[in-house]
Amino acid sequence: MTTANDIKKVNKNLKKVLFDITNKKQMKKLGNLTIGLVHDRVRNKGKGIARPEGNRRTLKKVTEKYALWRAKQDNKHSQAATGRKSNLTFTGDMLDDMQLVELDKNHFKIGYGNDENQDKSDHQHAQGRQFLYLGKSELKLLKDAYDKTVGKIVKKS
């Protein structure tokens, strides 16, 4: 037979689980994981995604003129692309400046710490190098990370 105290205990545990699932700390972890996924896909693989839940595709090549200019520069990032390839990492500033610009227990928003890097990102998008969308495989990774976290929280309760 269930008592009023048992029901209160279940309700208390449920409230704790729901709080733990939807707290700012968990959203921050997911947000930072998202930034890491974008960094890896763009910088290490030279891939972008043209639309939400789209497939990965090689970023549009740079012009021959830009490729020749870039090759002569001394201030480039150690992981900068070579030839006509693109990985949006000439100096690394734009990708490295990606951060959580909004964060609460229910959502996060990724943006840039300064307008110059936002302008660079907008320019790349206009040039056909879309990279800020998340693909199906990345969304699945984020969902799996969230589910794993929820599973740990529920087991603790």
VONU-658493 format. One record per residue (C-alpha): x, y, z; residue in three letters; residue number from 1. Coordinates in pm, 1 decimal. Example, Ala and Ser with C-alpha at 12.3 -4.5 7.8 and 13.67 -1.06 7.14 Angstrom:
<sites>
site X->1230.0 Y->-450.0 Z->780.0 rest->ala nr->1;
site X->1367.0 Y->-106.0 Z->714.0 rest->ser nr->2;
</sites>
This chain:
<sites>
site X->0.0 Y->0.0 Z->0.0 rest->met nr->1;
site X->135.3 Y->341.7 Z->-98.0 rest->thr nr->2;
site X->152.1 Y->604.4 Z->172.1 rest->thr nr->3;
site X->144.8 Y->979.6 Z->142.6 rest->ala nr->4;
site X->513.7 Y->984.6 Z->243.8 rest->asn nr->5;
site X->600.8 Y->747.4 Z->-43.5 rest->asp nr->6;
site X->426.8 Y->976.6 Z->-290.8 rest->ile nr->7;
site X->606.7 Y->1280.6 Z->-148.7 rest->lys nr->8;
site X->938.7 Y->1097.7 Z->-177.4 rest->lys nr->9;
site X->868.6 Y->1003.6 Z->-542.3 rest->val nr->10;
site X->765.6 Y->1362.0 Z->-621.1 rest->asn nr->11;
site X->1078.4 Y->1498.3 Z->-451.6 rest->lys nr->12;
site X->1301.1 Y->1259.4 Z->-650.3 rest->asn nr->13;
site X->1119.7 Y->1340.5 Z->-975.2 rest->leu nr->14;
site X->1164.2 Y->1714.3 Z->-917.9 rest->lys nr->15;
site X->1535.5 Y->1659.8 Z->-852.1 rest->lys nr->16;
site X->1573.0 Y->1451.8 Z->-1170.2 rest->val nr->17;
site X->1391.6 Y->1712.7 Z->-1379.9 rest->leu nr->18;
site X->1602.4 Y->1991.4 Z->-1228.7 rest->phe nr->19;
site X->1924.8 Y->1799.8 Z->-1294.1 rest->asp nr->20;
site X->1825.4 Y->1726.7 Z->-1654.7 rest->ile nr->21;
site X->1738.8 Y->2085.4 Z->-1735.5 rest->thr nr->22;
site X->2000.6 Y->2290.9 Z->-1562.2 rest->asn nr->23;
site X->2245.5 Y->2546.4 Z->-1690.9 rest->lys nr->24;
site X->2546.1 Y->2320.7 Z->-1628.0 rest->lys nr->25;
site X->2407.2 Y->2045.9 Z->-1853.9 rest->gln nr->26;
site X->2318.9 Y->2296.6 Z->-2127.7 rest->met nr->27;
site X->2670.3 Y->2440.5 Z->-2107.8 rest->lys nr->28;
site X->2817.1 Y->2091.1 Z->-2157.7 rest->lys nr->29;
site X->2595.3 Y->2033.4 Z->-2462.3 rest->leu nr->30;
site X->2677.8 Y->2377.2 Z->-2600.2 rest->gly nr->31;
site X->3050.8 Y->2323.7 Z->-2566.6 rest->asn nr->32;
site X->3019.6 Y->1976.6 Z->-2720.1 rest->leu nr->33;
site X->2837.7 Y->2137.0 Z->-3014.3 rest->thr nr->34;
site X->3116.7 Y->2391.6 Z->-3062.5 rest->ile nr->35;
site X->3370.0 Y->2108.0 Z->-3051.6 rest->gly nr->36;
site X->3179.2 Y->1913.6 Z->-3318.4 rest->leu nr->37;
site X->3174.4 Y->2216.6 Z->-3550.0 rest->val nr->38;
site X->3546.4 Y->2284.9 Z->-3490.1 rest->his nr->39;
site X->3639.0 Y->1925.6 Z->-3567.5 rest->asp nr->40;
site X->3425.1 Y->1904.6 Z->-3880.2 rest->arg nr->41;
site X->3545.1 Y->2235.3 Z->-4023.9 rest->val nr->42;
site X->3908.7 Y->2263.6 Z->-3914.4 rest->arg nr->43;
site X->4012.2 Y->1898.6 Z->-3920.8 rest->asn nr->44;
site X->3796.1 Y->1768.0 Z->-4204.3 rest->lys nr->45;
site X->3724.7 Y->2076.6 Z->-4420.2 rest->gly nr->46;
site X->3352.2 Y->1997.1 Z->-4420.8 rest->lys nr->47;
site X->3045.1 Y->2214.7 Z->-4397.8 rest->gly nr->48;
site X->2671.2 Y->2156.5 Z->-4386.5 rest->ile nr->49;
site X->2450.7 Y->2362.8 Z->-4617.2 rest->ala nr->50;
site X->2118.9 Y->2327.0 Z->-4433.7 rest->arg nr->51;
site X->1987.0 Y->2212.1 Z->-4095.9 rest->pro nr->52;
site X->2013.3 Y->1833.0 Z->-4058.3 rest->glu nr->53;
site X->2193.3 Y->1819.2 Z->-4392.4 rest->gly nr->54;
site X->2481.2 Y->1601.5 Z->-4496.2 rest->asn nr->55;
site X->2847.0 Y->1691.2 Z->-4465.7 rest->arg nr->56;
site X->3010.2 Y->1823.7 Z->-4778.0 rest->arg nr->57;
site X->3352.1 Y->1954.6 Z->-4863.0 rest->thr nr->58;
site X->3372.9 Y->2329.7 Z->-4816.3 rest->leu nr->59;
site X->3381.3 Y->2531.7 Z->-5135.9 rest->lys nr->60;
site X->3736.1 Y->2584.6 Z->-5261.6 rest->lys nr->61;
site X->3900.3 Y->2924.1 Z->-5237.9 rest->val nr->62;
site X->3999.5 Y->3112.9 Z->-5551.3 rest->thr nr->63;
site X->4337.3 Y->3054.1 Z->-5709.9 rest->glu nr->64;
site X->4433.2 Y->3416.2 Z->-5636.8 rest->lys nr->65;
site X->4351.1 Y->3377.5 Z->-5266.0 rest->tyr nr->66;
site X->4530.4 Y->3039.9 Z->-5245.6 rest->ala nr->67;
site X->4850.2 Y->3196.1 Z->-5386.6 rest->leu nr->68;
site X->4825.7 Y->3492.5 Z->-5148.2 rest->trp nr->69;
site X->4756.2 Y->3265.4 Z->-4847.6 rest->arg nr->70;
site X->5061.8 Y->3049.2 Z->-4926.9 rest->ala nr->71;
site X->5289.6 Y->3352.7 Z->-4892.0 rest->lys nr->72;
site X->5158.5 Y->3459.5 Z->-4551.2 rest->gln nr->73;
site X->5361.0 Y->3399.9 Z->-4235.1 rest->asp nr->74;
site X->5085.1 Y->3458.4 Z->-3980.8 rest->asn nr->75;
site X->4867.6 Y->3159.7 Z->-4068.8 rest->lys nr->76;
site X->4743.5 Y->2899.6 Z->-3823.2 rest->his nr->77;
site X->4932.5 Y->2570.7 Z->-3802.7 rest->ser nr->78;
site X->4621.3 Y->2388.3 Z->-3924.3 rest->gln nr->79;
site X->4541.1 Y->2628.7 Z->-4209.0 rest->ala nr->80;
site X->4438.1 Y->2461.7 Z->-4531.9 rest->ala nr->81;
site X->4675.8 Y->2451.7 Z->-4826.5 rest->thr nr->82;
site X->4624.4 Y->2486.0 Z->-5197.1 rest->gly nr->83;
site X->4266.6 Y->2573.0 Z->-5288.8 rest->arg nr->84;
site X->4118.0 Y->2372.6 Z->-5002.6 rest->lys nr->85;
site X->3919.5 Y->2549.4 Z->-4734.8 rest->ser nr->86;
site X->3885.4 Y->2474.0 Z->-4365.6 rest->asn nr->87;
site X->3809.2 Y->2830.6 Z->-4253.5 rest->leu nr->88;
site X->4130.2 Y->2838.7 Z->-4047.0 rest->thr nr->89;
site X->4360.3 Y->3102.0 Z->-4192.8 rest->phe nr->90;
site X->4449.4 Y->3252.2 Z->-3854.9 rest->thr nr->91;
site X->4208.5 Y->3042.3 Z->-3650.7 rest->gly nr->92;
site X->4049.4 Y->3348.3 Z->-3491.8 rest->asp nr->93;
site X->3697.6 Y->3299.0 Z->-3625.7 rest->met nr->94;
site X->3653.7 Y->2935.0 Z->-3521.3 rest->leu nr->95;
site X->3840.0 Y->2987.1 Z->-3193.0 rest->asp nr->96;
site X->3606.4 Y->3276.4 Z->-3106.6 rest->asp nr->97;
site X->3292.2 Y->3060.2 Z->-3121.2 rest->met nr->98;
site X->3128.0 Y->3065.2 Z->-2780.8 rest->gln nr->99;
site X->2803.0 Y->3033.9 Z->-2592.9 rest->leu nr->100;
site X->2647.0 Y->3379.7 Z->-2616.8 rest->val nr->101;
site X->2318.1 Y->3280.4 Z->-2453.2 rest->glu nr->102;
site X->2272.3 Y->3010.5 Z->-2194.7 rest->leu nr->103;
site X->2000.2 Y->2905.7 Z->-1955.5 rest->asp nr->104;
site X->1861.2 Y->2576.9 Z->-1830.0 rest->lys nr->105;
site X->1655.9 Y->2517.2 Z->-2146.3 rest->asn nr->106;
site X->1871.8 Y->2634.7 Z->-2436.8 rest->his nr->107;
site X->2201.7 Y->2770.0 Z->-2558.0 rest->phe nr->108;
site X->2299.5 Y->2992.2 Z->-2849.0 rest->lys nr->109;
site X->2638.1 Y->2986.0 Z->-3017.1 rest->ile nr->110;
site X->2787.1 Y->3304.6 Z->-3154.9 rest->gly nr->111;
site X->3106.7 Y->3508.3 Z->-3155.6 rest->tyr nr->112;
site X->3278.5 Y->3722.8 Z->-2898.6 rest->gly nr->113;
site X->3328.4 Y->4009.5 Z->-3141.6 rest->asn nr->114;
site X->3163.9 Y->4157.7 Z->-3449.6 rest->asp nr->115;
site X->3469.6 Y->4105.7 Z->-3671.5 rest->glu nr->116;
site X->3443.9 Y->3728.1 Z->-3640.7 rest->asn nr->117;
site X->3067.5 Y->3741.0 Z->-3690.1 rest->gln nr->118;
site X->3130.3 Y->3937.0 Z->-4011.0 rest->asp nr->119;
site X->3385.8 Y->3676.5 Z->-4124.7 rest->lys nr->120;
site X->3133.6 Y->3399.1 Z->-4060.5 rest->ser nr->121;
site X->2859.6 Y->3585.2 Z->-4250.2 rest->asp nr->122;
site X->3099.6 Y->3642.0 Z->-4540.9 rest->his nr->123;
site X->3191.4 Y->3272.8 Z->-4559.2 rest->gln nr->124;
site X->2825.3 Y->3179.8 Z->-4555.4 rest->his nr->125;
site X->2756.3 Y->3424.8 Z->-4840.8 rest->ala nr->126;
site X->3050.9 Y->3274.1 Z->-5034.3 rest->gln nr->127;
site X->2884.9 Y->2931.1 Z->-5018.7 rest->gly nr->128;
site X->3083.2 Y->2794.7 Z->-4724.7 rest->arg nr->129;
site X->2802.1 Y->2717.1 Z->-4481.6 rest->gln nr->130;
site X->2935.9 Y->2552.8 Z->-4168.8 rest->phe nr->131;
site X->2724.9 Y->2647.1 Z->-3867.7 rest->leu nr->132;
site X->2437.9 Y->2405.3 Z->-3928.3 rest->tyr nr->133;
site X->2440.1 Y->2067.8 Z->-3758.0 rest->leu nr->134;
site X->2404.9 Y->1749.4 Z->-3958.1 rest->gly nr->135;
site X->2203.6 Y->1442.1 Z->-3868.3 rest->lys nr->136;
site X->2507.4 Y->1255.6 Z->-3734.5 rest->ser nr->137;
site X->2605.5 Y->1550.4 Z->-3513.3 rest->glu nr->138;
site X->2251.8 Y->1585.4 Z->-3380.3 rest->leu nr->139;
site X->2254.3 Y->1213.9 Z->-3301.3 rest->lys nr->140;
site X->2582.0 Y->1252.9 Z->-3110.5 rest->leu nr->141;
site X->2432.7 Y->1540.5 Z->-2910.2 rest->leu nr->142;
site X->2114.8 Y->1341.6 Z->-2842.2 rest->lys nr->143;
site X->2320.1 Y->1041.7 Z->-2729.5 rest->asp nr->144;
site X->2527.2 Y->1264.1 Z->-2498.1 rest->ala nr->145;
site X->2207.2 Y->1411.3 Z->-2353.6 rest->tyr nr->146;
site X->2048.9 Y->1066.3 Z->-2310.8 rest->asp nr->147;
site X->2364.3 Y->938.1 Z->-2139.8 rest->lys nr->148;
site X->2353.9 Y->1229.9 Z->-1897.7 rest->thr nr->149;
site X->1983.6 Y->1174.1 Z->-1828.2 rest->val nr->150;
site X->2049.9 Y->804.5 Z->-1766.0 rest->gly nr->151;
site X->2319.5 Y->885.9 Z->-1508.3 rest->lys nr->152;
site X->2093.4 Y->1135.0 Z->-1332.7 rest->ile nr->153;
site X->1800.8 Y->892.3 Z->-1316.2 rest->val nr->154;
site X->2025.2 Y->613.4 Z->-1179.2 rest->lys nr->155;
site X->2152.9 Y->846.9 Z->-903.9 rest->lys nr->156;
site X->1798.9 Y->928.0 Z->-789.4 rest->ser nr->157;
</sites>
